[in-house]
Amino acid sequence: MTPIPSRTVLSRRNLLGLGLGTAAAGLLAGCAVPGSTNVNKAALVPAAAGGETVQITYWAWLKDLQKVCDVWNAKNPRIQVTANWIPGGNAGGYQKMYSALAAGGGPDIGQVEFRQIPEFMLANGLVDLARYGAKDVQSKYDEAAWSQVEFVDGVYGIPQDTGPMGFYYQTAILEQAGGQPPTTWDEWRDLADKVRGTGNGNYLEVFPVADASPFAAYAQQAGARWFRTDGDAWVVDMTDDKTMMVAEFFDGVIDDKLVDTSAGAYSPGWYAAAASGKIAAVTSASWGDALIQSVQGGEGKWKVAPMQTWGDTGYGSSSIGGSTAAVLANAKHPAEALEFITWMTTSKEGVDAMIKYCGIGWSPAKDYIGKARQQPSKWFSGQNYNEEVFVPSAQEQNLEWSWSPVTQSAFTSLQNQFRRKLTGGLKLTDAVELAQREIVQSFKDKGLSVRTAR
């Protein structure tokens, strides 16, 4: 497989494109722009004077986050953190943040997904934490997680949780099919065919046309790089050989009826099918373990294997999801906010509390996955799957992958075109090409300079 290369990261100048100013940034769909002031060009906000108690607010959709803050607050009377729950990012949380920023307010810290960081940067919405010493703690973090927040000379969030991927499967169904966990996608296809032979309506996995996240993760694993910059212009490269290989593979899988396309993973229909033995497996992120444990009667029937690869090309694993604790532009105490979120995401106390109370995905800390994840799991057949599967998986990522300021509209375009596979027989390869045209237009609509790679 492809060795992990050094990563070419993006600068804010790259993000802004040719001559883009704040007015053009206002073209961000559904976003209010904080204003013409770039906080990262202003003087540093000094740390609070000795003896002064600092109050920090943290907006996030993590459950019971205040309990994590309380662990910190009990030992750090100088910096007190209050968590406020908001809806998930695209369910209203991001709009709430943008509106608060535009009004000159907002929290000190906001939960921002990795894939949304470039859009917040474009809107002057984030503090460059490198100015407050973030690079001094870089060695504490997993390289793949850190690569999603560092942009040349800046750090625009601290990794909060990630989503390295593996292959979750029901042991009895694979045994019935006479198969083993696949090591390659070709083996996965053979196994899918065997599972289909065990009974009408039986499938190895689902392929959700209404959610582009898995497809993006598969392309990322294959070695694709959809977005990059060339000088001051964005380059969109979604019709590269790697992406087309993945699209062609799943075209064939869907055409041969080897996957269930009626519902995505973790939907009510998926849970019913998994509980009844109609769905045998799911290729998913580390955080999928908590969701799979909601399969009725599934305890002791599931195990986890490494994610299947694209053979001699690409990477050992991929990633879905993941978020940051980002310091927003109007933060009154960025230095103290950085101190807290570093503790929360790297200390044993903080990581354990995040797992216990918030059920976070994979810890971004380089050397600590959490006490609860160091033990064998009774639910997953006594397997110590976190140590066996996800520790190495987190080290086998495509570090060249970057998101862009149009990530959400890119996913919407892909999903709309993928649905035509079912409604009109459109090939996924053609769907990707059509989506790319729409995505290029999305860049232009935001006032960004853009071209395609081919």
Buried (B, 14 or more C-beta within 10 A) or exposed (E): BBEBEEBEBBBBEBBBBEEBEBEBBBBBEEBBBBBEEEBBEEEEBEBBEEEEEBEBBBBBBBEBBBBBBBBBBEEBEEBBBBBEEBEEBEEEBBBBBBEBBBEEEBBBBBBBBBBBBBBBBBBBBBBBBBBBEBBEBBEBBBBBBBBBBBBEEBBBBBBBBBBBBBBBBBBEBBEBBEBEBBBEBBBBBBBBBBBBEBEEEBBBBBBBBEBBBBBBBBBBBBBBBBBBBEEBBBBBBBBBEBBBBBBBBBBEBBEEEBBBBBBBBBBEBBBBBBBEBBBBBBBBBBBBBEBBEEBEEBEEBBBBBBBBBBEEBBBBBBBBBBBBBBBBBBBBBBBBBBBBBBBBBBBEEBBBBBBBBBBBBBBBBBEBBBEEBEEEBEBBBEBBBBBBBBBBBBBBBBBBBBBBBBBBBBBBBBBBBBBBBEEEEBBBBBBBBBBBEBBBBBBEEBBBBBEBBE
